[in-house]
């Protein structure tokens, strides 16, 4: 995996998002660069719940209430 085209868009503005692994937080960080969106703080997927980028994609794409 690795292409953001496989990710559902931002639930607030519809813009594309990216996921990167943050080793300091042991989490995958979902973000985009659109400054005027309500989704300005990164959404973190805990590394205990996603052991790979593919799992992080799956968690993001099946999210509810985000």
PDBQT receptor file of N, H, CA, C and O in Angstrom, charges set to zero:
ATOM      1  N   UNK A   1       0.862  -1.172   0.000  1.00  0.00    +0.000 N 
ATOM      2  CA  UNK A   1       0.000   0.000   0.000  1.00  0.00    +0.000 C 
ATOM      3  C   UNK A   1       0.898   1.221   0.000  1.00  0.00    +0.000 C 
ATOM      4  O   UNK A   1       2.117   1.050  -0.037  1.00  0.00    +0.000 OA
ATOM      5  N   UNK A   2       0.404   2.386   0.037  1.00  0.00    +0.000 N 
ATOM      6  H   UNK A   2      -0.586   2.524   0.067  1.00  0.00    +0.000 HD
ATOM      7  CA  UNK A   2       1.268   3.530   0.059  1.00  0.00    +0.000 C 
ATOM      8  C   UNK A   2       0.726   4.665  -0.786  1.00  0.00    +0.000 C 
ATOM      9  O   UNK A   2       1.226   5.786  -0.701  1.00  0.00    +0.000 OA
ATOM     10  N   UNK A   3      -0.263   4.407  -1.582  1.00  0.00    +0.000 N 
ATOM     11  H   UNK A   3      -0.670   3.496  -1.652  1.00  0.00    +0.000 HD
ATOM     12  CA  UNK A   3      -0.861   5.463  -2.386  1.00  0.00    +0.000 C 
ATOM     13  C   UNK A   3      -2.067   6.017  -1.668  1.00  0.00    +0.000 C 
ATOM     14  O   UNK A   3      -2.946   5.262  -1.251  1.00  0.00    +0.000 OA
ATOM     15  N   UNK A   4      -2.120   7.348  -1.515  1.00  0.00    +0.000 N 
ATOM     16  H   UNK A   4      -1.406   7.961  -1.853  1.00  0.00    +0.000 HD
ATOM     17  CA  UNK A   4      -3.260   7.923  -0.815  1.00  0.00    +0.000 C 
ATOM     18  C   UNK A   4      -4.546   7.801  -1.625  1.00  0.00    +0.000 C 
ATOM     19  O   UNK A   4      -5.615   8.136  -1.115  1.00  0.00    +0.000 OA
ATOM     20  N   UNK A   5      -4.478   7.329  -2.884  1.00  0.00    +0.000 N 
ATOM     21  H   UNK A   5      -3.610   7.057  -3.298  1.00  0.00    +0.000 HD
ATOM     22  CA  UNK A   5      -5.689   7.106  -3.667  1.00  0.00    +0.000 C 
ATOM     23  C   UNK A   5      -6.498   5.940  -3.114  1.00  0.00    +0.000 C 
ATOM     24  O   UNK A   5      -7.667   5.780  -3.463  1.00  0.00    +0.000 OA
ATOM     25  N   UNK A   6      -5.888   5.121  -2.254  1.00  0.00    +0.000 N 
ATOM     26  H   UNK A   6      -4.938   5.250  -1.971  1.00  0.00    +0.000 HD
ATOM     27  CA  UNK A   6      -6.591   4.010  -1.627  1.00  0.00    +0.000 C 
ATOM     28  C   UNK A   6      -7.264   4.414  -0.325  1.00  0.00    +0.000 C 
ATOM     29  O   UNK A   6      -7.890   3.580   0.329  1.00  0.00    +0.000 OA
ATOM     30  N   UNK A   7      -7.146   5.678   0.061  1.00  0.00    +0.000 N 
ATOM     31  H   UNK A   7      -6.637   6.356  -0.470  1.00  0.00    +0.000 HD
ATOM     32  CA  UNK A   7      -7.706   6.155   1.321  1.00  0.00    +0.000 C 
ATOM     33  C   UNK A   7      -8.998   6.929   1.088  1.00  0.00    +0.000 C 
ATOM     34  O   UNK A   7      -9.137   7.649   0.099  1.00  0.00    +0.000 OA
ATOM     35  N   UNK A   8      -9.935   6.770   2.009  1.00  0.00    +0.000 N 
ATOM     36  H   UNK A   8      -9.822   6.185   2.812  1.00  0.00    +0.000 HD
ATOM     37  CA  UNK A   8     -11.126   7.613   1.962  1.00  0.00    +0.000 C 
ATOM     38  C   UNK A   8     -10.699   9.051   2.217  1.00  0.00    +0.000 C 
ATOM     39  O   UNK A   8      -9.726   9.285   2.933  1.00  0.00    +0.000 OA
ATOM     40  N   UNK A   9     -11.408  10.015   1.644  1.00  0.00    +0.000 N 
ATOM     41  H   UNK A   9     -12.199   9.825   1.062  1.00  0.00    +0.000 HD
ATOM     42  CA  UNK A   9     -11.034  11.416   1.826  1.00  0.00    +0.000 C 
ATOM     43  C   UNK A   9     -11.364  11.922   3.231  1.00  0.00    +0.000 C 
ATOM     44  O   UNK A   9     -11.993  11.224   4.026  1.00  0.00    +0.000 OA
ATOM     45  N   UNK A  10     -10.935  13.127   3.513  1.00  0.00    +0.000 N 
ATOM     46  H   UNK A  10     -10.424  13.694   2.867  1.00  0.00    +0.000 HD
ATOM     47  CA  UNK A  10     -11.236  13.796   4.772  1.00  0.00    +0.000 C 
ATOM     48  C   UNK A  10     -12.756  13.846   4.950  1.00  0.00    +0.000 C 
ATOM     49  O   UNK A  10     -13.470  14.212   4.016  1.00  0.00    +0.000 OA
ATOM     50  N   UNK A  11     -13.258  13.487   6.129  1.00  0.00    +0.000 N 
ATOM     51  H   UNK A  11     -12.678  13.190   6.887  1.00  0.00    +0.000 HD
ATOM     52  CA  UNK A  11     -14.705  13.504   6.350  1.00  0.00    +0.000 C 
ATOM     53  C   UNK A  11     -15.293  14.913   6.440  1.00  0.00    +0.000 C 
ATOM     54  O   UNK A  11     -16.512  15.076   6.388  1.00  0.00    +0.000 OA
ATOM     55  N   UNK A  12     -14.451  15.920   6.573  1.00  0.00    +0.000 N 
ATOM     56  H   UNK A  12     -13.460  15.788   6.615  1.00  0.00    +0.000 HD
ATOM     57  CA  UNK A  12     -14.936  17.294   6.713  1.00  0.00    +0.000 C 
ATOM     58  C   UNK A  12     -14.966  18.057   5.394  1.00  0.00    +0.000 C 
ATOM     59  O   UNK A  12     -15.941  18.747   5.095  1.00  0.00    +0.000 OA
ATOM     60  N   UNK A  13     -13.884  17.933   4.594  1.00  0.00    +0.000 N 
ATOM     61  H   UNK A  13     -13.092  17.372   4.836  1.00  0.00    +0.000 HD
ATOM     62  CA  UNK A  13     -13.798  18.748   3.383  1.00  0.00    +0.000 C 
ATOM     63  C   UNK A  13     -13.731  17.934   2.096  1.00  0.00    +0.000 C 
ATOM     64  O   UNK A  13     -13.877  18.489   1.007  1.00  0.00    +0.000 OA
ATOM     65  N   UNK A  14     -13.514  16.632   2.206  1.00  0.00    +0.000 N 
ATOM     66  H   UNK A  14     -13.395  16.181   3.090  1.00  0.00    +0.000 HD
ATOM     67  CA  UNK A  14     -13.429  15.794   1.019  1.00  0.00    +0.000 C 
ATOM     68  C   UNK A  14     -12.064  15.774   0.359  1.00  0.00    +0.000 C 
ATOM     69  O   UNK A  14     -11.892  15.124  -0.673  1.00  0.00    +0.000 OA
ATOM     70  N   UNK A  15     -11.079  16.476   0.932  1.00  0.00    +0.000 N 
ATOM     71  H   UNK A  15     -11.218  17.004   1.770  1.00  0.00    +0.000 HD
ATOM     72  CA  UNK A  15      -9.735  16.508   0.376  1.00  0.00    +0.000 C 
ATOM     73  C   UNK A  15      -9.033  15.169   0.632  1.00  0.00    +0.000 C 
ATOM     74  O   UNK A  15      -9.416  14.423   1.533  1.00  0.00    +0.000 OA
ATOM     75  N   UNK A  16      -8.010  14.875  -0.162  1.00  0.00    +0.000 N 
ATOM     76  H   UNK A  16      -7.699  15.481  -0.894  1.00  0.00    +0.000 HD
ATOM     77  CA  UNK A  16      -7.245  13.649   0.040  1.00  0.00    +0.000 C 
ATOM     78  C   UNK A  16      -6.421  13.748   1.319  1.00  0.00    +0.000 C 
ATOM     79  O   UNK A  16      -6.050  14.843   1.743  1.00  0.00    +0.000 OA
ATOM     80  N   UNK A  17      -6.138  12.607   1.928  1.00  0.00    +0.000 N 
ATOM     81  H   UNK A  17      -6.439  11.717   1.584  1.00  0.00    +0.000 HD
ATOM     82  CA  UNK A  17      -5.346  12.542   3.149  1.00  0.00    +0.000 C 
ATOM     83  C   UNK A  17      -4.123  11.668   2.909  1.00  0.00    +0.000 C 
ATOM     84  O   UNK A  17      -4.048  10.947   1.914  1.00  0.00    +0.000 OA
ATOM     85  N   UNK A  18      -3.174  11.738   3.822  1.00  0.00    +0.000 N 
ATOM     86  H   UNK A  18      -3.235  12.323   4.630  1.00  0.00    +0.000 HD
ATOM     87  CA  UNK A  18      -1.963  10.917   3.798  1.00  0.00    +0.000 C 
ATOM     88  C   UNK A  18      -1.806  10.259   5.159  1.00  0.00    +0.000 C 
ATOM     89  O   UNK A  18      -2.284  10.774   6.170  1.00  0.00    +0.000 OA
ATOM     90  N   UNK A  19      -1.133   9.118   5.172  1.00  0.00    +0.000 N 
ATOM     91  H   UNK A  19      -0.745   8.700   4.351  1.00  0.00    +0.000 HD
ATOM     92  CA  UNK A  19      -0.811   8.442   6.432  1.00  0.00    +0.000 C 
ATOM     93  C   UNK A  19       0.694   8.230   6.480  1.00  0.00    +0.000 C 
ATOM     94  O   UNK A  19       1.300   7.749   5.522  1.00  0.00    +0.000 OA
ATOM     95  N   UNK A  20       1.287   8.599   7.612  1.00  0.00    +0.000 N 
ATOM     96  H   UNK A  20       0.794   8.990   8.390  1.00  0.00    +0.000 HD
ATOM     97  CA  UNK A  20       2.710   8.349   7.846  1.00  0.00    +0.000 C 
ATOM     98  C   UNK A  20       2.871   7.744   9.232  1.00  0.00    +0.000 C 
ATOM     99  O   UNK A  20       2.045   7.971  10.116  1.00  0.00    +0.000 OA
ATOM    100  N   UNK A  21       3.939   6.973   9.418  1.00  0.00    +0.000 N 
ATOM    101  H   UNK A  21       4.609   6.789   8.699  1.00  0.00    +0.000 HD
ATOM    102  CA  UNK A  21       4.213   6.393  10.726  1.00  0.00    +0.000 C 
ATOM    103  C   UNK A  21       5.051   7.367  11.539  1.00  0.00    +0.000 C 
ATOM    104  O   UNK A  21       6.052   7.891  11.051  1.00  0.00    +0.000 OA
ATOM    105  N   UNK A  22       4.642   7.609  12.774  1.00  0.00    +0.000 N 
ATOM    106  H   UNK A  22       3.829   7.183  13.171  1.00  0.00    +0.000 HD
ATOM    107  CA  UNK A  22       5.366   8.478  13.696  1.00  0.00    +0.000 C 
ATOM    108  C   UNK A  22       5.950   7.595  14.788  1.00  0.00    +0.000 C 
ATOM    109  O   UNK A  22       5.229   7.184  15.697  1.00  0.00    +0.000 OA
ATOM    110  N   UNK A  23       7.246   7.294  14.714  1.00  0.00    +0.000 N 
ATOM    111  H   UNK A  23       7.832   7.627  13.975  1.00  0.00    +0.000 HD
ATOM    112  CA  UNK A  23       7.863   6.373  15.670  1.00  0.00    +0.000 C 
ATOM    113  C   UNK A  23       7.901   6.943  17.084  1.00  0.00    +0.000 C 
ATOM    114  O   UNK A  23       7.878   6.183  18.052  1.00  0.00    +0.000 OA
ATOM    115  N   UNK A  24       7.958   8.251  17.219  1.00  0.00    +0.000 N 
ATOM    116  H   UNK A  24       7.977   8.869  16.433  1.00  0.00    +0.000 HD
ATOM    117  CA  UNK A  24       7.975   8.863  18.540  1.00  0.00    +0.000 C 
ATOM    118  C   UNK A  24       6.689   8.555  19.307  1.00  0.00    +0.000 C 
ATOM    119  O   UNK A  24       6.722   8.297  20.510  1.00  0.00    +0.000 OA
ATOM    120  N   UNK A  25       5.558   8.584  18.602  1.00  0.00    +0.000 N 
ATOM    121  H   UNK A  25       5.531   8.794  17.625  1.00  0.00    +0.000 HD
ATOM    122  CA  UNK A  25       4.263   8.303  19.226  1.00  0.00    +0.000 C 
ATOM    123  C   UNK A  25       3.820   6.854  19.055  1.00  0.00    +0.000 C 
ATOM    124  O   UNK A  25       2.781   6.462  19.586  1.00  0.00    +0.000 OA
ATOM    125  N   UNK A  26       4.601   6.045  18.314  1.00  0.00    +0.000 N 
ATOM    126  H   UNK A  26       5.445   6.364  17.883  1.00  0.00    +0.000 HD
ATOM    127  CA  UNK A  26       4.199   4.681  17.968  1.00  0.00    +0.000 C 
ATOM    128  C   UNK A  26       2.785   4.680  17.403  1.00  0.00    +0.000 C 
ATOM    129  O   UNK A  26       1.920   3.920  17.840  1.00  0.00    +0.000 OA
ATOM    130  N   UNK A  27       2.572   5.549  16.420  1.00  0.00    +0.000 N 
ATOM    131  H   UNK A  27       3.274   6.166  16.064  1.00  0.00    +0.000 HD
ATOM    132  CA  UNK A  27       1.240   5.699  15.836  1.00  0.00    +0.000 C 
ATOM    133  C   UNK A  27       1.361   6.105  14.373  1.00  0.00    +0.000 C 
ATOM    134  O   UNK A  27       2.373   6.654  13.937  1.00  0.00    +0.000 OA
ATOM    135  N   UNK A  28       0.306   5.821  13.638  1.00  0.00    +0.000 N 
ATOM    136  H   UNK A  28      -0.517   5.375  13.993  1.00  0.00    +0.000 HD
ATOM    137  CA  UNK A  28       0.193   6.288  12.257  1.00  0.00    +0.000 C 
ATOM    138  C   UNK A  28      -0.575   7.602  12.279  1.00  0.00    +0.000 C 
ATOM    139  O   UNK A  28      -1.621   7.704  12.920  1.00  0.00    +0.000 OA
ATOM    140  N   UNK A  29      -0.060   8.603  11.583  1.00  0.00    +0.000 N 
ATOM    141  H   UNK A  29       0.790   8.520  11.063  1.00  0.00    +0.000 HD
ATOM    142  CA  UNK A  29      -0.656   9.935  11.590  1.00  0.00    +0.000 C 
ATOM    143  C   UNK A  29      -1.362  10.171  10.262  1.00  0.00    +0.000 C 
ATOM    144  O   UNK A  29      -0.760  10.056   9.194  1.00  0.00    +0.000 OA
ATOM    145  N   UNK A  30      -2.649  10.502  10.344  1.00  0.00    +0.000 N 
ATOM    146  H   UNK A  30      -3.138  10.595  11.211  1.00  0.00    +0.000 HD
ATOM    147  CA  UNK A  30      -3.443  10.811   9.155  1.00  0.00    +0.000 C 
ATOM    148  C   UNK A  30      -3.575  12.327   9.095  1.00  0.00    +0.000 C 
ATOM    149  O   UNK A  30      -3.976  12.957  10.073  1.00  0.00    +0.000 OA
ATOM    150  N   UNK A  31      -3.241  12.908   7.955  1.00  0.00    +0.000 N 
ATOM    151  H   UNK A  31      -2.915  12.396   7.160  1.00  0.00    +0.000 HD
ATOM    152  CA  UNK A  31      -3.289  14.367   7.865  1.00  0.00    +0.000 C 
ATOM    153  C   UNK A  31      -3.462  14.804   6.424  1.00  0.00    +0.000 C 
ATOM    154  O   UNK A  31      -3.315  14.008   5.497  1.00  0.00    +0.000 OA
ATOM    155  N   UNK A  32      -3.777  16.078   6.245  1.00  0.00    +0.000 N 
ATOM    156  H   UNK A  32      -3.898  16.725   6.998  1.00  0.00    +0.000 HD
ATOM    157  CA  UNK A  32      -3.685  16.733   4.944  1.00  0.00    +0.000 C 
ATOM    158  C   UNK A  32      -3.311  18.179   5.181  1.00  0.00    +0.000 C 
ATOM    159  O   UNK A  32      -3.306  18.638   6.323  1.00  0.00    +0.000 OA
ATOM    160  N   UNK A  33      -3.003  18.893   4.136  1.00  0.00    +0.000 N 
ATOM    161  H   UNK A  33      -3.007  18.520   3.208  1.00  0.00    +0.000 HD
ATOM    162  CA  UNK A  33      -2.439  20.231   4.266  1.00  0.00    +0.000 C 
ATOM    163  C   UNK A  33      -3.445  21.355   4.054  1.00  0.00    +0.000 C 
ATOM    164  O   UNK A  33      -3.045  22.511   3.911  1.00  0.00    +0.000 OA
ATOM    165  N   UNK A  34      -4.725  21.051   4.029  1.00  0.00    +0.000 N 
ATOM    166  H   UNK A  34      -5.050  20.112   4.145  1.00  0.00    +0.000 HD
ATOM    167  CA  UNK A  34      -5.729  22.072   3.747  1.00  0.00    +0.000 C 
ATOM    168  C   UNK A  34      -5.985  22.889   5.014  1.00  0.00    +0.000 C 
ATOM    169  O   UNK A  34      -6.668  22.409   5.920  1.00  0.00    +0.000 OA
ATOM    170  N   UNK A  35      -5.463  24.088   5.097  1.00  0.00    +0.000 N 
ATOM    171  H   UNK A  35      -4.908  24.478   4.362  1.00  0.00    +0.000 HD
ATOM    172  CA  UNK A  35      -5.511  24.902   6.301  1.00  0.00    +0.000 C 
ATOM    173  C   UNK A  35      -6.891  25.339   6.743  1.00  0.00    +0.000 C 
ATOM    174  O   UNK A  35      -7.106  25.545   7.937  1.00  0.00    +0.000 OA
ATOM    175  N   UNK A  36      -7.843  25.492   5.818  1.00  0.00    +0.000 N 
ATOM    176  H   UNK A  36      -7.668  25.325   4.848  1.00  0.00    +0.000 HD
ATOM    177  CA  UNK A  36      -9.161  25.993   6.199  1.00  0.00    +0.000 C 
ATOM    178  C   UNK A  36     -10.123  24.880   6.632  1.00  0.00    +0.000 C 
ATOM    179  O   UNK A  36     -11.279  25.162   6.949  1.00  0.00    +0.000 OA
ATOM    180  N   UNK A  37      -9.675  23.646   6.649  1.00  0.00    +0.000 N 
ATOM    181  H   UNK A  37      -8.737  23.417   6.392  1.00  0.00    +0.000 HD
ATOM    182  CA  UNK A  37     -10.522  22.512   7.028  1.00  0.00    +0.000 C 
ATOM    183  C   UNK A  37     -10.594  22.376   8.549  1.00  0.00    +0.000 C 
ATOM    184  O   UNK A  37      -9.674  22.792   9.254  1.00  0.00    +0.000 OA
ATOM    185  N   UNK A  38     -11.686  21.795   9.055  1.00  0.00    +0.000 N 
ATOM    186  H   UNK A  38     -12.434  21.458   8.482  1.00  0.00    +0.000 HD
ATOM    187  CA  UNK A  38     -11.827  21.507  10.489  1.00  0.00    +0.000 C 
ATOM    188  C   UNK A  38     -10.874  20.406  10.944  1.00  0.00    +0.000 C 
ATOM    189  O   UNK A  38     -10.633  20.255  12.141  1.00  0.00    +0.000 OA
ATOM    190  N   UNK A  39     -10.336  19.645  10.012  1.00  0.00    +0.000 N 
ATOM    191  H   UNK A  39     -10.531  19.768   9.039  1.00  0.00    +0.000 HD
ATOM    192  CA  UNK A  39      -9.446  18.528  10.312  1.00  0.00    +0.000 C 
ATOM    193  C   UNK A  39      -8.005  19.029  10.333  1.00  0.00    +0.000 C 
ATOM    194  O   UNK A  39      -7.163  18.555   9.570  1.00  0.00    +0.000 OA
ATOM    195  N   UNK A  40      -7.729  20.000  11.220  1.00  0.00    +0.000 N 
ATOM    196  H   UNK A  40      -8.413  20.385  11.839  1.00  0.00    +0.000 HD
ATOM    197  CA  UNK A  40      -6.399  20.600  11.254  1.00  0.00    +0.000 C 
ATOM    198  C   UNK A  40      -5.437  19.844  12.161  1.00  0.00    +0.000 C 
ATOM    199  O   UNK A  40      -4.222  19.922  11.977  1.00  0.00    +0.000 OA
ATOM    200  N   UNK A  41      -5.964  19.117  13.134  1.00  0.00    +0.000 N 
ATOM    201  H   UNK A  41      -6.950  19.054  13.283  1.00  0.00    +0.000 HD
ATOM    202  CA  UNK A  41      -5.108  18.312  14.003  1.00  0.00    +0.000 C 
ATOM    203  C   UNK A  41      -5.021  16.912  13.422  1.00  0.00    +0.000 C 
ATOM    204  O   UNK A  41      -6.037  16.372  12.984  1.00  0.00    +0.000 OA
ATOM    205  N   UNK A  42      -3.839  16.306  13.404  1.00  0.00    +0.000 N 
ATOM    206  H   UNK A  42      -3.014  16.744  13.759  1.00  0.00    +0.000 HD
ATOM    207  CA  UNK A  42      -3.725  14.953  12.850  1.00  0.00    +0.000 C 
ATOM    208  C   UNK A  42      -4.563  13.955  13.639  1.00  0.00    +0.000 C 
ATOM    209  O   UNK A  42      -4.750  14.105  14.846  1.00  0.00    +0.000 OA
ATOM    210  N   UNK A  43      -5.056  12.951  12.958  1.00  0.00    +0.000 N 
ATOM    211  H   UNK A  43      -4.904  12.829  11.977  1.00  0.00    +0.000 HD
ATOM    212  CA  UNK A  43      -5.780  11.844  13.570  1.00  0.00    +0.000 C 
ATOM    213  C   UNK A  43      -4.769  10.726  13.747  1.00  0.00    +0.000 C 
ATOM    214  O   UNK A  43      -4.124  10.322  12.780  1.00  0.00    +0.000 OA
ATOM    215  N   UNK A  44      -4.620  10.220  14.957  1.00  0.00    +0.000 N 
ATOM    216  H   UNK A  44      -5.144  10.549  15.743  1.00  0.00    +0.000 HD
ATOM    217  CA  UNK A  44      -3.629   9.193  15.232  1.00  0.00    +0.000 C 
ATOM    218  C   UNK A  44      -4.277   7.821  15.347  1.00  0.00    +0.000 C 
ATOM    219  O   UNK A  44      -5.299   7.658  16.014  1.00  0.00    +0.000 OA
ATOM    220  N   UNK A  45      -3.671   6.838  14.691  1.00  0.00    +0.000 N 
ATOM    221  H   UNK A  45      -2.841   6.971  14.149  1.00  0.00    +0.000 HD
ATOM    222  CA  UNK A  45      -4.073   5.445  14.809  1.00  0.00    +0.000 C 
ATOM    223  C   UNK A  45      -2.974   4.765  15.605  1.00  0.00    +0.000 C 
ATOM    224  O   UNK A  45      -1.859   4.602  15.108  1.00  0.00    +0.000 OA
ATOM    225  N   UNK A  46      -3.270   4.372  16.818  1.00  0.00    +0.000 N 
ATOM    226  H   UNK A  46      -4.175   4.505  17.221  1.00  0.00    +0.000 HD
ATOM    227  CA  UNK A  46      -2.305   3.795  17.737  1.00  0.00    +0.000 C 
ATOM    228  C   UNK A  46      -1.612   2.592  17.115  1.00  0.00    +0.000 C 
ATOM    229  O   UNK A  46      -2.259   1.749  16.493  1.00  0.00    +0.000 OA
ATOM    230  N   UNK A  47      -0.303   2.512  17.282  1.00  0.00    +0.000 N 
ATOM    231  H   UNK A  47       0.222   3.197  17.788  1.00  0.00    +0.000 HD
ATOM    232  CA  UNK A  47       0.485   1.407  16.761  1.00  0.00    +0.000 C 
ATOM    233  C   UNK A  47       0.094   0.060  17.327  1.00  0.00    +0.000 C 
ATOM    234  O   UNK A  47       0.387  -0.969  16.719  1.00  0.00    +0.000 OA
ATOM    235  N   UNK A  48      -0.567   0.039  18.487  1.00  0.00    +0.000 N 
ATOM    236  H   UNK A  48      -0.805   0.875  18.982  1.00  0.00    +0.000 HD
ATOM    237  CA  UNK A  48      -1.044  -1.223  19.042  1.00  0.00    +0.000 C 
ATOM    238  C   UNK A  48      -2.222  -1.763  18.242  1.00  0.00    +0.000 C 
ATOM    239  O   UNK A  48      -2.470  -2.968  18.238  1.00  0.00    +0.000 OA
ATOM    240  N   UNK A  49      -2.951  -0.877  17.564  1.00  0.00    +0.000 N 
ATOM    241  H   UNK A  49      -2.750   0.102  17.567  1.00  0.00    +0.000 HD
ATOM    242  CA  UNK A  49      -4.103  -1.292  16.778  1.00  0.00    +0.000 C 
ATOM    243  C   UNK A  49      -3.757  -1.502  15.316  1.00  0.00    +0.000 C 
ATOM    244  O   UNK A  49      -4.446  -2.246  14.618  1.00  0.00    +0.000 OA
ATOM    245  N   UNK A  50      -2.710  -0.865  14.847  1.00  0.00    +0.000 N 
ATOM    246  H   UNK A  50      -2.150  -0.261  15.414  1.00  0.00    +0.000 HD
ATOM    247  CA  UNK A  50      -2.264  -1.010  13.464  1.00  0.00    +0.000 C 
ATOM    248  C   UNK A  50      -0.785  -1.328  13.470  1.00  0.00    +0.000 C 
ATOM    249  O   UNK A  50       0.042  -0.473  13.787  1.00  0.00    +0.000 OA
ATOM    250  N   UNK A  51      -0.454  -2.551  13.123  1.00  0.00    +0.000 N 
ATOM    251  H   UNK A  51      -1.126  -3.246  12.865  1.00  0.00    +0.000 HD
ATOM    252  CA  UNK A  51       0.951  -2.958  13.122  1.00  0.00    +0.000 C 
ATOM    253  C   UNK A  51       1.620  -2.732  11.773  1.00  0.00    +0.000 C 
ATOM    254  O   UNK A  51       2.810  -3.001  11.612  1.00  0.00    +0.000 OA
ATOM    255  N   UNK A  52       0.852  -2.237  10.803  1.00  0.00    +0.000 N 
ATOM    256  H   UNK A  52      -0.115  -2.019  10.934  1.00  0.00    +0.000 HD
ATOM    257  CA  UNK A  52       1.424  -1.973   9.474  1.00  0.00    +0.000 C 
ATOM    258  C   UNK A  52       0.659  -0.828   8.827  1.00  0.00    +0.000 C 
ATOM    259  O   UNK A  52      -0.425  -0.452   9.274  1.00  0.00    +0.000 OA
ATOM    260  N   UNK A  53       1.237  -0.288   7.776  1.00  0.00    +0.000 N 
ATOM    261  H   UNK A  53       2.117  -0.593   7.413  1.00  0.00    +0.000 HD
ATOM    262  CA  UNK A  53       0.579   0.768   7.031  1.00  0.00    +0.000 C 
ATOM    263  C   UNK A  53      -0.730   0.259   6.430  1.00  0.00    +0.000 C 
ATOM    264  O   UNK A  53      -1.722   0.988   6.399  1.00  0.00    +0.000 OA
ATOM    265  N   UNK A  54      -0.738  -0.982   5.955  1.00  0.00    +0.000 N 
ATOM    266  H   UNK A  54       0.068  -1.574   5.980  1.00  0.00    +0.000 HD
ATOM    267  CA  UNK A  54      -1.958  -1.567   5.384  1.00  0.00    +0.000 C 
ATOM    268  C   UNK A  54      -3.079  -1.609   6.428  1.00  0.00    +0.000 C 
ATOM    269  O   UNK A  54      -4.232  -1.317   6.114  1.00  0.00    +0.000 OA
ATOM    270  N   UNK A  55      -2.738  -1.973   7.672  1.00  0.00    +0.000 N 
ATOM    271  H   UNK A  55      -1.801  -2.210   7.927  1.00  0.00    +0.000 HD
ATOM    272  CA  UNK A  55      -3.748  -1.983   8.738  1.00  0.00    +0.000 C 
ATOM    273  C   UNK A  55      -4.229  -0.571   9.055  1.00  0.00    +0.000 C 
ATOM    274  O   UNK A  55      -5.416  -0.366   9.310  1.00  0.00    +0.000 OA
ATOM    275  N   UNK A  56      -3.323   0.400   9.042  1.00  0.00    +0.000 N 
ATOM    276  H   UNK A  56      -2.360   0.233   8.834  1.00  0.00    +0.000 HD
ATOM    277  CA  UNK A  56      -3.712   1.790   9.285  1.00  0.00    +0.000 C 
ATOM    278  C   UNK A  56      -4.678   2.264   8.204  1.00  0.00    +0.000 C 
ATOM    279  O   UNK A  56      -5.653   2.951   8.507  1.00  0.00    +0.000 OA
ATOM    280  N   UNK A  57      -4.419   1.903   6.939  1.00  0.00    +0.000 N 
ATOM    281  H   UNK A  57      -3.627   1.344   6.693  1.00  0.00    +0.000 HD
ATOM    282  CA  UNK A  57      -5.341   2.244   5.848  1.00  0.00    +0.000 C 
ATOM    283  C   UNK A  57      -6.721   1.648   6.124  1.00  0.00    +0.000 C 
ATOM    284  O   UNK A  57      -7.738   2.325   5.979  1.00  0.00    +0.000 OA
ATOM    285  N   UNK A  58      -6.744   0.384   6.519  1.00  0.00    +0.000 N 
ATOM    286  H   UNK A  58      -5.917  -0.165   6.637  1.00  0.00    +0.000 HD
ATOM    287  CA  UNK A  58      -8.026  -0.298   6.771  1.00  0.00    +0.000 C 
ATOM    288  C   UNK A  58      -8.796   0.376   7.911  1.00  0.00    +0.000 C 
ATOM    289  O   UNK A  58     -10.007   0.576   7.815  1.00  0.00    +0.000 OA
ATOM    290  N   UNK A  59      -8.090   0.723   8.984  1.00  0.00    +0.000 N 
ATOM    291  H   UNK A  59      -7.107   0.561   9.062  1.00  0.00    +0.000 HD
ATOM    292  CA  UNK A  59      -8.737   1.398  10.128  1.00  0.00    +0.000 C 
ATOM    293  C   UNK A  59      -9.300   2.733   9.691  1.00  0.00    +0.000 C 
ATOM    294  O   UNK A  59     -10.440   3.055  10.025  1.00  0.00    +0.000 OA
ATOM    295  N   UNK A  60      -8.526   3.525   8.946  1.00  0.00    +0.000 N 
ATOM    296  H   UNK A  60      -7.600   3.263   8.675  1.00  0.00    +0.000 HD
ATOM    297  CA  UNK A  60      -9.012   4.823   8.494  1.00  0.00    +0.000 C 
ATOM    298  C   UNK A  60     -10.225   4.663   7.583  1.00  0.00    +0.000 C 
ATOM    299  O   UNK A  60     -11.202   5.399   7.718  1.00  0.00    +0.000 OA
ATOM    300  N   UNK A  61     -10.169   3.721   6.670  1.00  0.00    +0.000 N 
ATOM    301  H   UNK A  61      -9.375   3.123   6.561  1.00  0.00    +0.000 HD
ATOM    302  CA  UNK A  61     -11.240   3.551   5.693  1.00  0.00    +0.000 C 
ATOM    303  C   UNK A  61     -12.518   2.975   6.288  1.00  0.00    +0.000 C 
ATOM    304  O   UNK A  61     -13.580   3.089   5.676  1.00  0.00    +0.000 OA
ATOM    305  N   UNK A  62     -12.444   2.363   7.458  1.00  0.00    +0.000 N 
ATOM    306  H   UNK A  62     -11.581   2.270   7.955  1.00  0.00    +0.000 HD
ATOM    307  CA  UNK A  62     -13.638   1.801   8.091  1.00  0.00    +0.000 C 
ATOM    308  C   UNK A  62     -14.036   2.589   9.332  1.00  0.00    +0.000 C 
ATOM    309  O   UNK A  62     -14.844   2.115  10.131  1.00  0.00    +0.000 OA
ATOM    310  N   UNK A  63     -13.486   3.770   9.502  1.00  0.00    +0.000 N 
ATOM    311  H   UNK A  63     -12.829   4.155   8.854  1.00  0.00    +0.000 HD
ATOM    312  CA  UNK A  63     -13.743   4.585  10.692  1.00  0.00    +0.000 C 
ATOM    313  C   UNK A  63     -15.222   4.943  10.790  1.00  0.00    +0.000 C 
ATOM    314  O   UNK A  63     -15.959   4.941   9.804  1.00  0.00    +0.000 OA
ATOM    315  N   UNK A  64     -15.618   5.245  12.005  1.00  0.00    +0.000 N 
ATOM    316  H   UNK A  64     -15.019   5.246  12.806  1.00  0.00    +0.000 HD
ATOM    317  CA  UNK A  64     -16.972   5.761  12.214  1.00  0.00    +0.000 C 
ATOM    318  C   UNK A  64     -16.896   6.839  13.262  1.00  0.00    +0.000 C 
ATOM    319  O   UNK A  64     -16.145   6.715  14.229  1.00  0.00    +0.000 OA
ATOM    320  N   UNK A  65     -17.649   7.881  13.088  1.00  0.00    +0.000 N 
ATOM    321  H   UNK A  65     -18.259   7.982  12.302  1.00  0.00    +0.000 HD
ATOM    322  CA  UNK A  65     -17.687   8.953  14.062  1.00  0.00    +0.000 C 
ATOM    323  C   UNK A  65     -16.502   9.882  14.035  1.00  0.00    +0.000 C 
ATOM    324  O   UNK A  65     -16.323  10.672  14.962  1.00  0.00    +0.000 OA
ATOM    325  N   UNK A  66     -15.670   9.813  12.982  1.00  0.00    +0.000 N 
ATOM    326  H   UNK A  66     -15.816   9.171  12.229  1.00  0.00    +0.000 HD
ATOM    327  CA  UNK A  66     -14.509  10.702  12.896  1.00  0.00    +0.000 C 
ATOM    328  C   UNK A  66     -14.958  12.027  12.316  1.00  0.00    +0.000 C 
ATOM    329  O   UNK A  66     -14.145  12.936  12.151  1.00  0.00    +0.000 OA
TER     330      UNK A  66
